[in-house]
Amino acid sequence: MEMTLFIELLQVSMGTRNTLSRVPTVAEWEALFVEAQQQAVLGIMTSGIERLPQEQQPSKVLLLQWVGLTLQIEQHNSITTKSCKEIIEQFKKDGFNVCVLKGQANHRYYPREMQCRRSCGDVDIWVSPVKGEGVNGNSNLVRLVLEYVDAHWERTGLCWLHCNFNHESGVPVEIHFHPSFMNEPIRNSLFLKMFSDFDDCICQKEIDENVLIPVMKPEYDILFQMNHIYRHLIDEGVGLRQIVDYYMLLGSVHDSGLMTQDFKEERMRVIEQLGMKRFAEALMYVLREILAMPEEYMLCSASEKDGKFLMNEIMMAGNFGHSDPRLGTLSSQGVLSRQISQAKRRFIRNMRFLTSYPGEVIWEPFARMWHFAWKKFGLWRF
């Protein structure tokens, strides 16, 4: 399959193109179907197929399969949104401020007919005690959150950024102590400081079928979700789902009238302080070339060199890097062998980004050791 056809269909889905340049063959449609799954945009691209003229649409057999999986995505979204609402209400009732990060919160940026076609995963919720509850400092916050989660659910994981559990509905949940992080210590401190005033960061927005949830304000979301894509790229691999989310975010900000030149310059000043200017320029290139994003949506000028590198990583790795053919398979010969295999894969990945994003790559082993020690020795208790 020519990737040109995949990009064209994605642009039709975004409404930046009307038709494909030619009619795909049966084999090409099969390849489009596989790539859409690997990039976690199958449901979104259903909207593109619906917009195509009849003669350019896939066979009925493939179309039924495509629509069937889209219906499953819609059902999964319905369950996830309901679970998200229940978890929010429980945390708020018991004295926490809450903010839904990415995931279901991104539905507000999509057209109504596409919201539940976005492939969803877990529920990410950033929490903070209501002011006056007597919790001071991150360590106490972590302890409070862990005690609360352990009292209500069976915890399935813990790391420096969040703890995990499965909701009664089966939906996996991550409760964040921080929105995200950076590997470089100084820039990590700056990033966390930007999100230190919880109340200033959040607002209430309606998503699926009149569900009102607390979400991050767009001016903060621009920073957070760029960092989120950056983290995916460095840590495991990023697919087009996150890129489409960012397109929708920037489009929504533009349509609201917030995307002024002063706004762009102020956001880029912060992005540069965080060391993500080069990545931002690469991301703008990808958004323009893959999704045909209009110039007026862009935060900054696009870098062709860095953008081509990023675009190649996205198209090769797929969602969470699951489709990356360069990494090989993990060893299954015991725990130690698997850990060595994972470390080798991580090193190979990091070396690809060393010249583009040296700070994050150089500091990655130190950040990983700190996060390991924090968890291993229970440093969150102090």
Secondary structure as GFF3:
##gff-version 3
##sequence-region A 1 382
A	DSSP	alpha_helix	3	14	.	.	.	ID=ss1
A	DSSP	alpha_helix	26	38	.	.	.	ID=ss2
A	DSSP	alpha_helix	42	51	.	.	.	ID=ss3
A	DSSP	three_ten_helix	54	56	.	.	.	ID=ss4
A	DSSP	alpha_helix	60	93	.	.	.	ID=ss5
A	DSSP	beta_strand	96	101	.	.	.	ID=ss6
A	DSSP	three_ten_helix	103	109	.	.	.	ID=ss7
A	DSSP	three_ten_helix	112	117	.	.	.	ID=ss8
A	DSSP	beta_strand	123	129	.	.	.	ID=ss9
A	DSSP	alpha_helix	138	152	.	.	.	ID=ss10
A	DSSP	beta_strand	155	158	.	.	.	ID=ss11
A	DSSP	beta_strand	162	166	.	.	.	ID=ss12
A	DSSP	beta_strand	172	176	.	.	.	ID=ss13
A	DSSP	alpha_helix	185	194	.	.	.	ID=ss14
A	DSSP	alpha_helix	198	201	.	.	.	ID=ss15
A	DSSP	beta_strand	202	207	.	.	.	ID=ss16
A	DSSP	three_ten_helix	208	210	.	.	.	ID=ss17
A	DSSP	beta_strand	211	216	.	.	.	ID=ss18
A	DSSP	alpha_helix	218	235	.	.	.	ID=ss19
A	DSSP	alpha_helix	240	255	.	.	.	ID=ss20
A	DSSP	alpha_helix	261	273	.	.	.	ID=ss21
A	DSSP	alpha_helix	277	291	.	.	.	ID=ss22
A	DSSP	three_ten_helix	295	297	.	.	.	ID=ss23
A	DSSP	alpha_helix	304	317	.	.	.	ID=ss24
A	DSSP	three_ten_helix	319	321	.	.	.	ID=ss25
A	DSSP	alpha_helix	335	353	.	.	.	ID=ss26
A	DSSP	alpha_helix	358	376	.	.	.	ID=ss27
A	DSSP	three_ten_helix	379	381	.	.	.	ID=ss28
###
